[in-house]
Amino acid sequence: QDQLVESGGGLVQAGGSLRLSCATSGGTFSNYVLGWFRQPPGNDREFIAAISASGTDTAVADSVKGRFTISRDNAKNTLYLQMNSLKSEDTAVYYCAADRAVHSANYVTSRPRDYDYWGQGTQVTVSS
């Protein structure tokens, strides 16, 4: 049974930093495209960042570019999201997700419908 478990969320002041982790188990996650999405209060889920199976290619939303960095450690089966210079508008539930279809090692996608497995989410609250 595949599992994705997010951690690292919490309350932080504007301008601060957090690092989210997504621990994976049960599957060959080193073969999967992995992504981070978020859902602000009262809004739809939105793409934040994604990383290819190889870890060499990434995609990052314009709203967080230059502030957020996605990375993965395939040896530890863990996905990360380093979030710096946090703003109040970054407040949301953050989800990690896996695209378990077969792709080339450098493939990356930002489309939520391409991700077929999701974690339960972790709350990030940024106070102004």
C-alpha positions in Angstrom: 0.0 0.0 0.0 1.5 3.3 -1.1 1.6 6.0 1.5 2.4 9.7 1.5 2.7 11.4 4.8 3.4 15.2 5.0 5.1 16.9 8.0 6.7 20.1 8.9 3.7 22.5 8.8 2.9 24.9 11.5 2.6 28.6 12.4 5.3 31.0 11.3 5.6 34.8 11.0 5.7 36.5 7.7 9.2 36.5 6.4 10.0 33.2 8.1 10.8 29.8 6.7 9.5 26.2 6.9 10.6 23.0 5.4 7.9 20.5 4.6 8.7 16.8 4.2 6.7 14.0 2.5 7.7 10.6 3.6 6.8 7.8 1.2 6.5 4.1 1.6 5.0 1.1 0.0 6.0 1.8 -3.6 8.9 2.5 -5.9 8.7 6.2 -5.4 12.1 6.8 -6.9 10.3 6.1 -10.2 7.5 8.6 -9.6 7.0 12.3 -10.5 6.3 14.0 -7.2 4.6 17.3 -6.5 3.4 19.8 -4.0 0.0 21.5 -4.1 -1.8 23.7 -1.7 -5.4 24.7 -0.9 -5.9 28.1 0.7 -9.0 28.6 2.7 -12.1 28.9 0.5 -10.1 28.3 -2.7 -9.3 25.5 -5.1 -6.2 23.3 -4.8 -3.3 24.9 -6.7 0.0 23.7 -8.1 3.2 24.7 -6.2 6.1 22.6 -7.5 7.0 19.3 -9.0 10.1 17.3 -9.5 11.0 14.5 -12.0 11.8 11.0 -10.9 15.5 11.6 -11.5 15.4 14.9 -9.5 17.0 16.8 -12.3 14.0 18.6 -13.6 11.6 20.8 -11.6 8.6 23.0 -12.3 7.7 25.8 -9.9 4.6 28.1 -9.8 5.2 31.7 -10.5 3.6 32.7 -7.2 6.4 31.0 -5.2 9.3 31.1 -7.7 12.5 32.3 -6.0 11.1 31.6 -2.5 10.2 27.8 -2.6 12.5 25.0 -3.6 11.4 21.4 -4.2 13.9 18.5 -3.8 13.9 14.8 -3.2 16.1 12.2 -1.6 15.3 8.9 -3.4 17.5 7.0 -1.0 15.3 8.1 1.9 12.1 8.0 -0.1 11.4 11.6 0.9 10.2 14.7 -0.9 10.9 18.2 0.5 9.6 21.7 0.0 11.8 24.5 1.4 9.7 27.6 1.9 11.4 30.9 2.5 10.2 34.5 2.8 6.8 33.3 3.7 3.8 35.6 3.1 0.3 35.6 4.6 -1.0 34.4 1.3 1.0 31.2 1.6 -1.4 30.1 4.3 -3.0 26.9 3.1 -3.1 23.1 3.6 -0.1 21.7 1.7 -0.3 18.3 0.0 2.3 16.1 -1.6 1.2 13.9 -4.5 2.6 11.2 -6.7 2.2 10.6 -10.4 2.7 6.8 -10.6 2.4 6.5 -14.3 5.5 5.4 -16.3 7.4 8.5 -17.7 10.9 9.3 -18.8 13.3 10.1 -15.9 13.2 13.8 -16.6 9.4 14.2 -17.1 7.6 16.6 -14.8 4.0 17.8 -14.7 2.1 20.6 -13.0 -1.4 19.2 -13.7 -3.3 18.0 -10.7 -5.2 15.4 -12.8 -1.9 13.7 -13.6 -1.3 12.9 -9.9 -3.1 9.8 -8.7 -2.0 9.5 -5.2 -2.2 12.2 -2.5 -1.2 12.7 1.1 -3.5 13.9 3.8 -2.0 17.4 4.0 -0.3 19.6 6.5 -1.4 23.0 7.6 0.8 26.0 7.1 -0.3 29.3 8.7 1.7 32.5 8.1 0.9 35.4 10.4 1.4 38.9 9.3 
